[in-house]
Amino acid sequence: MITFLGTSAAVPTKKRNHIGIAFKYNGDIFLFDCGENIQRQFLYSPLSPMKIKAIFITHLHGDHILGLPGIIQSLSFLERKEDLLIFGPKGIKDIVKYSLSFGYCSINFNIKVFEIDSREPIDVYREEKFRIIAYPLEHFVDNYSYTFLEIKKPRLDIEKAKKLKVKIGPDLKRLKNGYPVRNIDGELIYPEDVLLPPKKGISLSYSGDTLPIKEYGKFLKDNGVDILIHEATYDDSLKDLAVESYHSTIGDAVKIADIAEVKSLILTHISARYDKDEDIYYKNVERYKKDCKFKIFVSEDLKSYNIKELIK
């Protein structure tokens, strides 16, 4: 499940909080960016901040980091004990250090901070079931997109294993884990003899603030990403302003999604100017929906998306 805790650009509005995106996977929450007031937004969502396993900061502009002091101190008040992981560009260690020095506070859990300093895609977090890749994009300051790729193991063809006289039991598990075994006739059976290709796992990417980068779209395509959350601060009529401010328009985001061949595009980081006349924005989006091969959504605060629905 993906829940948008905030969807505004630099300035929050009555309708949109500063940016924050919660991705729930296997009971854990991965929080992408942490704008001001994100801790309170959790109260209006079906999620618990205590389930946050890691926070991934795209860049160090205020609307993406000002919620860190509040959420860290709230987790301490809630008596968190588990480690909290925080990833971000160079300088994030200082930001966390300053966050811990605001007022009188006592943190009762460990915070592990990891700085990213790479001009190439790099794995920043990996477990048995998934990996998260940081991809450098283009903004006023260092900005990294984050791509989540679920790792699925190959499936076992039981019927084929039986025909090859593999013993039912531990040997099947060994084959699935990539080790050869001997069948009841003493013949060596290799994993590739009985394994089917793995099912496609969950895959999503969040851009952070950036100019549109075609190479990013190609990277997403090469990795089979199905869901793209891309900033679209402005409608297409403000292309010049988008370029000047190192942001993307609706059309820019659509082009990257098209290159990536995703199944769903979710637009976010929306300028406060549309709070008064959001029809301009939505009408621009509707023009693209007619011809796109993928679904397009405009993110709204506190709206959740079911992953299965997004990848249909």
Number of C-alpha atoms within 10 A of each C-alpha: 15 19 23 25 32 32 28 29 25 19 16 21 17 8 12 22 26 29 31 31 27 25 21 18 13 7 11 16 22 21 25 24 30 29 30 24 20 26 23 15 19 18 12 12 16 9 17 13 23 18 17 21 17 20 22 24 27 28 24 19 16 14 23 24 24 21 22 25 20 20 22 22 21 17 20 17 13 12 13 19 13 14 14 19 17 21 22 25 22 16 15 20 17 11 16 18 12 12 20 18 11 11 7 7 13 11 16 16 15 12 15 13 18 18 15 20 15 14 12 10 17 15 14 17 15 14 9 9 12 16 16 21 18 29 23 24 23 17 18 13 15 22 24 29 26 25 25 22 22 19 18 15 18 18 13 21 15 14 10 13 20 13 9 18 16 23 14 12 8 10 17 20 12 14 22 21 13 14 14 17 19 15 17 11 9 10 12 12 19 16 19 15 14 22 19 14 12 12 11 12 17 19 23 25 22 24 26 27 30 26 23 27 16 16 13 20 22 17 16 24 18 11 14 18 25 25 27 27 25 27 27 31 30 27 22 19 14 13 17 13 15 21 15 9 15 16 24 27 26 26 20 23 25 25 17 23 32 19 16 24 22 24 20 23 26 22 24 30 29 30 21 20 14 17 16 9 10 13 11 14 22 15 11 16 20 12 11 15 14 9 8 14 14 20 18 20 17 17 23 20 22 21 12 18 15 10 18 9 10 19 16 10
